[in-house]
Amino acid sequence: MVNTHLAAIVGHVDDATVPWMDGGNHRYKMLRAERGSGLRVLRLQLPAGFRAPRHRHTADTIGFTLTGAWGYEEYGSRYEAQSLIYEPTGSIHTLVVFPDNEEVTDVVFIGRGGNMTLDENDNVIAVSDSETLLEEYYQRCDAAGVPRPTHIEA
């Protein structure tokens, strides 16, 4: 028996229906964005040698590595395929993909709140959150002539 009352609140996104966008030095797709709660689900494909800006999280984030390997420069960590990580609120780090990776590193991040990009003196130089990331994703879809997915936003 199907409970139709629950079906209305379950959000389903088929990964194959969401387009990849060029992020400059990586590819990404926004699988879910909830403006009210700030929840976001991002899937990133990162090449060998990728380095993200150092940043601080204002809420916790979970990451799951599908392929490849990556880590945090400050921690000396290495997260291989099929690894799940938890980033607590307030964590500061620089995501790096190892230059010896032979395949693309593919990671799904699920988080809330903002990411504050930091300079070398820990000054905040940029802030991104679910709202800004969703708008940027839509702008990239528009610029690429790709229809905006209509089922990723809540």
Buried (B, 14 or more C-beta within 10 A) or exposed (E): EEEEEEEEEEBEBEEEEBBEBEBEEBBBBBBBBBEEEBBBBBBBBBBBEBEBEBBBBBBBBEBBBBBBBBBBEEEEEEBEBEBEBEBEEEBBBBBBBBEEBEEBBBBBBBBBBBBBBBEEEEEEEEEBBBBEBBEBBBEBBEEEEEEBBEEBBE
